[in-house]
Every structure is written in C-alpha cells, then in structure tokens.
C-alpha cells in the first residue's frame, strides 16, 4: 500500500519534488514522524517533516532556491531548516541525527547518524516511523521499533527507559496524544513517566518550554482529557494564561 498516495495533491507534489531533488543531490530523504502516523490513521495533517541521510540543510537550500518568494531559516546547531513557501506552507528539513543529553532537561548535543538512530531519538514508537520519498525507494516504510503495531494496539510507548528524563516535555506530549487519539500508555511507559515526575524531572526544564507544550494541549479539541491526565499524574502546573 502506498501511504503517500493519501496525501492531498498539493502536499504530494511537494514531497515528490523534495524526493527527486534529494536523489539528484545523492541524498536519501524520508517523510518522518507525525505525518507518517497520521497517514496510517487516515487523519488530516498539513505538516511536512522531511529527514535526510546526508545533509538536510543542503536539501532545504536547494528546495528553497526552486521556489520564488520562499523563506529559508536554518539552524546549523541542530542540522535543521524550515522553508516557508509563498502560500504559507511550511516544510521542515532535518539531517538524520543522534542526540545525547548532558543532563535531564538540557538541549541535546547532535551528531549525524542514519535513519534508524534518528528514529530511536524520538518520543514514542508511533512517531518513530519514516517513509522513503526518494524515487528508488519511494513509499518504503521504515519502522524498526514497531510503531505500526502500536498504532493498531492503540498504545503509546517510549523507545527507551531514559526518555522522560532526557526530555521531560514528553510527559506533556504523552498526555496530548492520549487525549487526541484516545490511546493508552503502555505499562512500562506509564511506570517511567510516573518515576520521572516523582524525580521532579519537570523542574529541569524552563517554564517557557513547559508553557509551550501546555499551550499545544490547550489548543487540542480534546484538551480536557489531556489536562485530566496531567492532573492525575501530578504533572499539571498552570502558568500565566493556562485555564483550569
């Protein structure tokens, strides 16, 4: 089954172009993360996250150059870039990378890796899948951590035991996806989530980062369920602008 065929025509055209351009540059490009998850769930998603084995910023620069009036913003420290097209559509580009954390809640140090290691650094297995978009491998699913199975089982599962300690904002993301998708947290995932909260992991991140993810929750259609989960886990910290 060609999951990419489920993209609307405008997004599919962008993905085809990016994949062809990547191959012409000797790169391997993939649609990754949330867009893949939502294609599998047949849910609409206007996000385009493209990850490249090679040099994601180089692909972003080449892609932007082919689109008059587009805007390119690159983040060399994280090996990522965003291209905003003239119609407002954003396309995020990244280099496949491995992340290491000097301490919990810190921003990661980034080194170039392959697609498998890149997917391993992500928050949950359902967001750790990729679809090849370069022509020679078009449509091939990369799912080394069984995200497709967890989608079918309606489970939210972390990829490693340190996940919530490395990035405590994943606690809020767990609540957001639980509320949005009506999934359950896998048993060990819930165990490590609660342990991270008890270890005061959320205190290792700046209030602005917590607020940013809380704001995303409050914009969800089912925000009440996500907030209920945070309160149940004792992870709800209302800040200025948050509503009870």
C-alpha positions as CSV (number, residue, x, y, z in Angstrom):
1,X,0.0,0.0,0.0
2,X,1.3,3.4,-1.0
3,X,0.7,5.5,2.1
4,X,2.0,8.6,0.3
5,X,-0.9,8.4,-2.1
6,X,-3.1,9.5,0.8
7,X,-1.5,13.0,0.9
8,X,-3.6,15.7,-0.7
9,X,-2.4,16.8,-4.2
10,X,-0.5,19.9,-3.0
11,X,1.4,18.1,-0.3
12,X,2.1,15.1,-2.5
13,X,3.6,17.4,-5.2
14,X,6.0,18.9,-2.6
15,X,7.0,15.5,-1.3
16,X,7.7,14.2,-4.8
17,X,9.8,17.3,-5.7
18,X,11.8,17.0,-2.5
19,X,12.4,13.3,-3.0
20,X,13.6,13.8,-6.6
21,X,15.8,16.7,-5.6
22,X,17.3,14.7,-2.8
23,X,18.2,11.9,-5.1
24,X,19.7,14.3,-7.6
25,X,22.0,15.5,-4.8
26,X,23.0,12.0,-3.8
27,X,20.8,12.1,-0.6
28,X,18.2,9.8,0.8
29,X,15.1,11.5,2.0
30,X,12.2,10.4,4.2
31,X,8.9,11.7,5.4
32,X,9.0,11.1,9.1
33,X,7.2,11.3,12.4
34,X,3.7,12.8,12.8
35,X,2.8,12.9,9.1
36,X,3.5,9.2,8.8
37,X,1.5,8.4,11.9
38,X,-1.5,10.4,10.6
39,X,-1.3,8.9,7.1
40,X,-1.6,5.5,8.8
41,X,-4.6,6.7,10.8
42,X,-6.1,8.4,7.8
43,X,-6.1,11.7,9.7
44,X,-5.5,15.0,8.0
45,X,-2.1,16.7,8.7
46,X,-0.6,19.6,6.9
47,X,2.8,19.1,8.5
48,X,5.7,18.0,6.2
49,X,8.7,16.8,8.1
50,X,11.5,15.6,5.8
51,X,14.6,13.9,7.2
52,X,17.7,13.3,5.1
53,X,20.6,10.9,5.3
54,X,23.3,13.3,4.2
55,X,22.7,17.0,4.7
56,X,19.2,18.2,5.4
57,X,20.1,21.9,5.2
58,X,21.6,21.4,1.8
59,X,18.4,19.9,0.6
60,X,16.4,22.8,2.2
61,X,18.6,25.3,0.4
62,X,18.2,23.6,-3.0
63,X,14.4,23.3,-2.5
64,X,14.0,26.9,-1.5
65,X,16.0,28.1,-4.5
66,X,13.5,26.4,-6.8
67,X,10.6,28.3,-5.1
68,X,10.5,32.1,-5.7
69,X,9.5,34.1,-2.7
70,X,10.1,31.2,-0.3
71,X,11.8,31.9,3.0
72,X,14.6,29.7,4.4
73,X,15.6,29.6,8.1
74,X,18.3,27.2,9.1
75,X,19.5,26.0,12.5
76,X,23.0,24.7,12.0
77,X,23.5,23.6,15.6
78,X,20.6,21.1,15.2
79,X,21.2,20.4,11.5
80,X,17.7,21.5,10.6
81,X,16.0,24.1,8.4
82,X,12.5,25.3,7.6
83,X,11.3,26.5,4.2
84,X,8.1,28.6,4.1
85,X,6.6,28.7,0.7
86,X,4.8,31.7,-0.8
87,X,1.4,30.3,0.1
88,X,2.5,29.8,3.8
89,X,3.1,26.1,3.6
90,X,6.0,25.1,5.8
91,X,8.3,22.3,5.0
92,X,10.8,21.2,7.8
93,X,14.1,19.6,6.8
94,X,16.5,17.8,9.1
95,X,19.6,15.7,8.9
96,X,19.3,12.2,10.4
97,X,20.9,12.6,13.8
98,X,21.6,11.1,17.1
99,X,21.1,13.1,20.3
100,X,22.9,12.9,23.6
101,X,21.9,14.7,26.8
102,X,24.5,16.0,29.2
103,X,21.7,16.2,31.9
104,X,18.0,15.8,32.1
105,X,16.0,18.7,30.5
106,X,19.0,20.1,28.7
107,X,19.1,20.7,24.9
108,X,20.8,17.7,23.2
109,X,24.2,17.5,21.6
110,X,23.7,16.4,18.0
111,X,25.8,14.2,15.7
112,X,25.0,12.9,12.2
113,X,23.6,9.3,12.2
114,X,21.5,7.1,10.0
115,X,17.7,6.9,9.8
116,X,17.4,4.1,12.3
117,X,19.3,6.0,15.0
118,X,17.3,9.1,14.1
119,X,14.0,7.4,14.7
120,X,15.3,6.0,18.0
121,X,15.8,9.5,19.4
122,X,12.0,10.3,19.0
123,X,9.4,10.5,21.8
124,X,7.1,7.5,21.1
125,X,7.1,4.5,18.7
126,X,4.0,5.8,16.9
127,X,6.1,8.9,16.0
128,X,9.2,6.9,15.1
129,X,8.4,5.8,11.6
130,X,9.5,7.0,8.2
131,X,8.5,6.6,4.6
132,X,11.2,6.9,1.8
133,X,10.4,9.6,-0.7
134,X,13.5,9.4,-3.0
135,X,12.4,7.7,-6.2
136,X,14.5,4.5,-6.0
137,X,12.8,3.6,-2.7
138,X,9.6,5.5,-3.0
139,X,6.9,4.5,-0.4
140,X,9.0,2.1,1.6
141,X,8.1,2.1,5.3
142,X,11.0,2.3,7.8
143,X,9.6,1.0,11.1
144,X,12.4,-0.6,13.2
145,X,10.6,0.0,16.6
146,X,7.1,-1.4,15.7
147,X,5.2,1.8,15.6
148,X,2.7,0.5,13.2
149,X,1.9,-2.3,15.6
150,X,1.5,0.1,18.5
151,X,-0.9,2.2,16.3
152,X,-3.0,-0.9,15.8
153,X,-2.9,-1.7,19.5
154,X,-3.7,1.9,20.3
155,X,-0.7,2.2,22.6
156,X,1.8,5.0,23.5
157,X,5.2,3.5,24.1
158,X,8.6,5.2,24.7
159,X,11.7,3.9,22.9
160,X,14.0,3.7,25.9
161,X,13.8,3.9,29.7
162,X,15.5,7.4,30.0
163,X,13.1,9.0,27.6
164,X,11.1,11.2,30.0
165,X,14.3,12.1,32.0
166,X,16.1,13.2,28.9
167,X,13.2,15.4,27.7
168,X,10.5,15.9,30.4
169,X,8.3,17.7,27.8
170,X,7.5,14.2,26.6
171,X,5.3,13.9,29.7
172,X,3.0,16.6,28.3
173,X,3.2,15.1,24.8
174,X,2.1,11.7,26.2
175,X,-1.0,13.5,27.7
176,X,-1.6,15.3,24.4
177,X,-1.5,12.2,22.2
178,X,-3.5,10.2,24.8
179,X,-6.3,12.8,24.7
180,X,-6.2,13.3,20.9
181,X,-6.0,9.6,19.9
182,X,-7.8,8.0,22.8
183,X,-4.8,5.7,23.2
184,X,-3.5,4.1,26.4
185,X,0.0,4.4,27.8
186,X,1.9,1.1,27.6
187,X,2.5,-0.3,31.1
188,X,6.3,0.3,31.3
189,X,5.9,3.7,29.7
190,X,3.5,4.8,32.4
191,X,5.8,3.4,35.0
192,X,8.8,5.5,33.8
193,X,6.5,8.6,33.2
194,X,5.4,8.5,36.9
195,X,9.0,7.8,38.1
196,X,10.2,10.9,36.1
197,X,7.5,13.1,37.7
198,X,8.4,11.8,41.2
199,X,12.1,12.6,40.4
200,X,11.0,16.2,39.7
201,X,12.1,15.9,36.0
202,X,9.7,18.7,35.0
203,X,11.7,21.1,37.3
204,X,14.7,20.7,35.0
205,X,13.1,22.5,32.1
206,X,12.5,26.2,31.8
207,X,8.9,27.4,32.4
208,X,8.7,28.6,28.8
209,X,9.2,25.1,27.5
210,X,6.5,23.7,29.8
211,X,4.2,26.6,28.7
212,X,4.8,26.0,25.0
213,X,3.7,22.3,25.3
214,X,0.9,23.2,27.6
215,X,-0.4,25.7,25.1
216,X,-0.4,23.0,22.4
217,X,-2.5,20.8,24.7
218,X,-5.0,23.6,25.3
219,X,-5.5,24.1,21.6
220,X,-6.5,20.4,21.1
221,X,-10.1,19.5,20.6
222,X,-9.9,17.1,23.5
223,X,-7.7,19.2,25.7
224,X,-9.9,18.4,28.8
225,X,-8.8,14.7,28.7
226,X,-5.1,15.6,28.4
227,X,-5.3,18.1,31.3
228,X,-7.1,15.5,33.3
229,X,-4.2,13.1,32.7
230,X,-1.7,15.7,33.8
231,X,-3.6,16.4,37.0
232,X,-3.9,12.7,37.7
233,X,-0.1,12.3,37.2
234,X,0.5,15.4,39.3
235,X,2.3,17.0,36.3
236,X,-0.1,19.9,35.8
237,X,1.4,23.2,36.5
238,X,-0.9,26.0,35.4
239,X,1.0,29.1,34.5
240,X,0.0,32.5,33.3
241,X,-2.7,32.1,30.7
242,X,-3.5,28.5,31.4
243,X,-7.0,27.7,32.2
244,X,-8.3,25.2,34.9
